[in-house]
Amino acid sequence: MRLAQNGDYEAAWREIMRINPLPAIMGRVCYRPCETACNRGQLDETVGINSVERFLGDEAVRAGWTVSAGPSTGRRVLVVGAGPAGLAAAYHLRLLGHDVTMRDAGPEPGGMMRFGIPAYRLPRDVLDAEIRRIVDLGVTLELNTRVDDVAAVRETDGFEAVFLAVGAQLSHRTYVPAGDSARLLDALSVLRHTAGGAPPLLGRRVAVYGGGNTAVDVARTARRLGAADAVIVYRRTRDRMPAHESEVAEAEEEGVRMCWLSTIARAGEGRITVERMRLDESGFPQPTGEFDELDADAVVLALGQDSDLGLVSQAPSVATAHGRIVVDSAFMTGLPGVFAGGDAISGDRTVTSAVGHGRRAAQAIDAWLRGRATAEEALVREAGYDLLNPWYYTEAPRQHRARLEAARRTSTFDEVVAGLDPATALFEARRCLSCGGCFECDNCYSVCPDDAVIKLGPGLRYEIDLEYCKGCGLCAAECPAGAITMIPEQRQPT
């Protein structure tokens, strides 16, 4: 944010790229957990961190900014899966100088970003551009290449380490009583075929069974494929729905109906029977024995995803539990040199978490290859709102991203949410309160009664002359950003 505030967008982008290689993608699909901790939210509205990230990512694509791989180490690493975790791992491994081969069973890279997230949320040209930048670092990408036995492939092809990022691309199975004429489909199949340009014929009335983001994506996709009526059937209430609030709100704007506290008891030709539910004291839905009927030409099941873990079935030292690969704190499985991350190990199952796993796993793989311990990430002191002096900051309303009108959305897969332009991105970056970080406002220099604060020059901040400082604390009290900490002086023995 500090770099973006100064209009140095390329430097700001490169700062992001130290951690996250997919800013244009993440600026669209991340649900912004960082913004929930933004202190500005207690002053007016949180800073649009995600909006600025997207702007910088788009600027990089437009301008063609690139990064370079590190000096070659000659060490070979196999990454299985070209989704967000695999791409992030491959990127960071190349920055560290390792030779990376990435294999994916699909025809195109991207994993669920390509085949699970609809184009109206993530345009494919943006996805392709950020993947291409990673591959251009020297990653060997092998598509339509399935890995069935990780231990055998590692030994046969001579890889020194392997990172498993197979994602969760199998629809969770459940039993729904259905007649011979009922049309039942799974959500991932609908999204995958739609992304591939061969969408299924869903009919005019579509019922989606589930309450996650995938269910919402399918219902919104059905509207774009011509469904006049799309209804989400969910067993609990809205406040217990795992789908993100903004996605649900946008779906309702587009005409998607919600059938809360309901479960599909039976599916027939053109109709479904829905049983009403009630929540017990623990919040678990219980049947009531009361039924309704809804028109539905097709029923799409969106009840979660599972990972295909067949590639580790021949490696007994790789443990699995509850459909996930078991790893230690360094992302390594029970088989030395084989690591895993992303949806295959986590119940979070977001692009954000997967990218983080890829980065941290790459660091662990690098440490393992070099025979040293994984470095612990430095703890950063958080400056809470109580340490700030908000009266120093002027009012600055948040710059919200524009959205297509709901009436226009359902007739096209064009992107729904627009990005910021250079002027609004600069304004939004400058709304940052710089919590805990010095931005050289000169307050401490001005208020010090002992002239103990020395200016070191632009970008170099300040130094305290302890010969003159008497520890009054006025500088810390008047720091707008809470960047100065008073530490008691240790008395010297006499």
N, C-alpha and C positions, 0 to 999 in steps of 0.2 A: 504493500500500500504506500509506503514511503516513497518508493521509486516511481510508482504510478502518479502520486501527487505532484511530482516534479515534471510530469510529462515524458519521462524516460521509459517509454512503453517496452522497448526491447529489453532493457535491463530488468524491468519488472517481470517480463515473461521469462527471462532466463533464471530469475530467482525462483519462480514457480517450478521451472523445469528441473531444478535440482532435486525436487521431490516428486512432482507429478508430471508425467510425460503426455498427459491427455487433457490439457486445460480447456480446449474448445468443446470437447465431449463432456467433461465434468461440469463445465459451465452451463450445460443443458440438462443433464440427467441427475446430478447430485442433489440430494434433498437438503443441503445446507445445514448440517448439524453445527458447524462452526458459528453460524449466525445466532444460534440459541444462546451462546455465551457472550455475545457482543454487548459490551457495557452501554453502547449508545442506545440500546433498546430501553434503558431506564431513563433516558433523557428525552427521546422522541421515538425514532424508529431505528432498528438495527442497520448497520452499514451493509450495503448490498455486495458483500464479499464475492459471492458467486457471480453476480452480474459483471463485476470488474474482471474476474477470472475469465469469463466467457469472452469479454471484449478483447482481452490480451491474447487469448487463444485464437480468436478470429483474425486479429491483426497479424499474428504470426503466419497463419495460413495465407492471408492475402499478400503479405510481403515476402513470403518464402524463407523465413528465418529457419536456420538449422542448427543442430548441435553436432559435436564430433565425438567419435569413440575414443576411449583411452588407449594408451600404449598396449600392444598385444602381450598377453601373458602366455599364450599358447595353450591354455587350458580349455577343454571342450565341455560345454554344458548343453544338455538337451532340455528344452521346455516343451511339455506336452500340453497343448491347448493354446489357441491364439485369441482367447478372450481377454478381458481387462487385466486379470492377474498375470497371465502369461506374457502379455505385451509389456506390462510394467516391469516384470522380472527381466525379460529380454533386454529392455532398454537400459536398466541399471547395470546389468551384467556386461553390456557392451561399453558403458561408460567406465567400467572397472577393467576393461581390456580383455575380457574373456571371449572366446569364440562360441557363438550361440547358434544352435539349430532349433527351430521352432516347428513342431509338427502338429497338424490339426486334421481331424477327420472330415471337416466340412470343405465345401468348394471355395469358400472365401473366408478371410480372417475377420475376427471381431467377436466371435462367439455370440452370446446372447445380446450384445450391443447391436449386432446386425440382424439376428434372427428372432429376437425377443422384444426389443424396444422399437416401436413403430416409427416410421420416417417423420411423422408430424412432431415427434419429440426430438429425434436425432436424425437430421438430414444425412443421407449417405455420402454426399461429397465431403462433408466435414469429417465423418468417420474415416473415409478412405485417405484423406489428407494426413490425418494424425497417425494412422497406421503406416502409411508410406514413409513418413519421416523416421519412424522407428526401424523399419526394414532397411532403409537407406543407410543406417549406421553400420550395415554389414551383417545383419541377421539373415541366416539361411532359412527361408520360409518354404516348408513342404506341405502343401494342401492335399486333400483327399488321401491322407496318410494316417491310418489308424494304428495306434500302439496298443497291442493286445497283452503284452507281457513286458512290463517295464524292466524287470531284472534281466531278461534275455536280450532285449534291445540294447540295454546299457553295455552288456558284456560283448555282444556281437559287433556293435558299432563303435566301441571304444570311448564312450562318454565317461568323464570323470565324475560328473554330478548330474542329477536330474531334478527338475522342478515339475511337479504334477499340478496342472491348473485346468482340470477337465471340466470344471463348471458343474451346473445342475441342469441338464437339458433333457431329462426324462420326466414326463408328466406323472404326478403322483396318482396312483390308481385308487379307485373307490367303486363300490357297487351301488348302482342306481337301477332299481327295478324298471324295466322298459319293455314295451311291446316290440313285435317284429318290425313295425313300421316306424318306430321312433328313430330320430336322427341324433346320435350323440357323437360329439367330437371333443378332442382335448385342446386346451388353449394354446399350448406351444406349437402344435401342428398348424392351427389356424394362423398364428403369427408368422411361423416359419414359411408357410406357403404364400402368404400375402407378401412378405419381404422378398420372396423369390420371384414375384411377378405372376403367380398362379393361385390367386385367392380362391378358397372354396366357395361354393354356392350355399349361403346360409339361409336364404329366404327373407321374407319381409318381417318376420317376428322372431327374435332371437333371445333366448334366456341364457344367462351366464351364471354358473353356480360357483360361488367363491367370494372372498372379500379382500384379496390382496391386490397389489398393483397390477399383476398380470390380468386379473379379472376385469379391472377397470380398463386396461389397454385393449382387451378383446372387445369389450362392449363399445368402446369408442371406435375401434376398427370396424365393427359390424355396422355402425351408423355410416361410416365412410364407404362401406361396400354396398350400401343401398337399403339397409334394414330400416323400415319405418318405425319399428318399435324394438328397443333393446332394453332389457331389464336385468339387473343384477339381483340374484337371490342369495341372501346371506343370513346365516343362522343367528347372528348377534345384532346388536344395535350399532349405530354409526360410530359412537365414541369408542367402541371396541374393534372397529374395522382396522386391519393392519395396513390397508392402502393409505397412501399419503393424502393429507387433507386437501392440498391444492389439486391433486389429480381427481379426487372425488368431486370437488367443486366444479372443475372444468367439464367433467363428464355430465354433471347435471345441467350445466349451461348448454351442452350439446344435445340435450333431450334424453339422456340415459335415465331410466327410472330405477329406483331402489326399492327392493322388497325386503325390509328388515325383519328380523326374528322369524325367518322362514327357512324351510328345508324342502328339497324336492323329494316327494314320497314316491312318485312314479312318473315316467315319461311315456307318452303315447304319440300317435300320429297327429301332429298339429296342436297338441295340448299337453300340459303338464299338470300334475296334481301337487299342490304345495301344502305342507302341514305347518301350521302356526306354532311358534316356539315361545317359551318364556324363560327368563334367566332365573336360576336359583340363587341362593344366598352367596354362593361362591362365584357367581357370574357365568356358570356353565349352562348352555341352553338345554331345556327339557321339553319334550313333546307335550302338546295340549290335547291332541285328538281332534282338533278342529282343522278342517281342510278347505282350500280354495282351488279354483282352476284358473290357469293362465294359458292364453294362446301362445304357442311357440313352434315355429317350423323347425328349429334346431336348438339343441341344448349343448352348450360349450362348458366343459368341466375345467375349472381353474382352481384346483385344490392343492396347489403346491408342486414343487419340483424335487426330483431325486437325482443323485449323481450316479453315473455308470462307473462302478469301481472294479470292473472286470480286469483291468490292466494290472491290478495288484493282487488278484486272486491266487496267482502262482508264487507269490512272495509272502510266505507265512509270517515273516518278521515285520511286515507292514500291517499294523493293527487297524481295524475299522470298528466303529461303534455308532449305532443309530444312523447308518447310511452315510457316515463321514469318515474320512481318514484321520487317524489319531496322530498328532504331531506334538513335539515338545516346544518349549518357549522359543527355540531357534527355527521353528517350522520344519524340523527334520523328523522323518518317520523312524520306525524301528530298524530300517535298513540304512546303514551309514551311507551318506552321500545322496540319498533320495529324500527330497523335500516336497512339501505340498502346501497349497494355499488357495485362497478364493472360496468359492461356493462349496468345493469338495471338503472343506474342513469347518466351515462356518455356517451358522444358522442365520446370520445377518443378511447375506445374499443381496448386497448392493454393489454397484460399480465402485463406489467410494471405498468400501472395505477391501474389495478385491485388488484395487490398485495399491492400497497400503500394504496388503499382504505381499504383493509382488516385489515392492521395494525392499521391505524388511527381509524377505526371503533371499533376495539377491545379495544383500549385505551378509547374511548368514552363510550363504554358499561361498561367497568370496572369502570369508574368514575360514571356513572349513578347508577350502582348497589351499589356502596359505598356511594352514596349520596353526591358527591362533584363535583365541576366544572372540566371540561376537561382541563388538563394542556396544556398550549400553548408551542409549540416547540421553543426552544431557537434559536434566530437568530445567524447565523454564519457570521462573517466578511469575506467577500470575498477579496482575494488578487489578484488584476488584474495584467496583464502582466507588467503594468507600475511600479509596486512596486518591480519587480524582477530584479536581476542582472544576466541575462542569460550568460554573458561571463564567469561565474564561472563553467558552466556546459559543459561537453564534448559532442561531437557529438555521438549520439547513435541511429542508424536507427531502426525504429519500426519493431518488429517481427510479421509478418503477418501470419495468419493461412492458412494452405495449403487447397486446394480444389481438389476434384476429377476432373479428366479430363471430359469435357462436354460429350465426346463420351461414357464414362462409366456410366454417371449419369442416362441416360434415359432407361437403361436396368435393373435398380434395385432401390429399395427404401432405399439403404444404405445411411448413413449420408454423406452429400455433403461436409461440412466444418469440418476439423479436429481441434483438440485442440492443445494448446502449450504443450511442454514437460517440465520437471522441469528446464532445463537449460534456455530455451527461456522464460519461465514464470518469472524466477528470473531476467533475463536481462530486461524484459519488466517492471516489478515492479520497478526496479532501475532507469528507465527512468523518473519516477515521479519527478517533480520539488519541491514537498512538499510546494506548494503555501500557504503562510500564516502560515505554521507550522514549528516549530524549529526542525531541525534534528541534532543538536549538532555538527555543523561543526567547532566550535571554532573561527569563524571569529570575532564575537563581543569581545570575550576574548582577541584575539590577537591585535585588532586595538585600543582598549580603551586606551587613553593616561593617564588616571587617575587610572588605575587598579581598576576600580569600578565594573567590572564584575566578579562575583564569580561563579566558577564551583561547582555544587552540586553533581556531580557524574553521572555515566552512567545511562541514562534514566530519570534523574531528572532535566536536563537542567541547567538553570542559575538563578542567583539572582543579582539584581542591588543594589549596596550599595549607597543609595542616599546621604549619608554624603560626599561621594567623587565625585559622578557624577556631572558635571557642565552643563549637557544638551547640549553637542556639537552636538549630533546626528550622530556621525561618525558610531556608531554601527548599527543604523537603515539604514544609507546610504549604508553600506557594507554588510548588511544581504542578502544572495543570494535569500532567499525565501520570503522576505517581511514579516517576522514574528515579527518584532519589530515596535511598534507604539509609536511615541513621543506625549505625552500629556502635554499641558501647565500646569505648576505648579500654583496652586491657592495661591495667596499671603495671608498671615495671617494678620489680622488687628493689627495695632500697638497700 
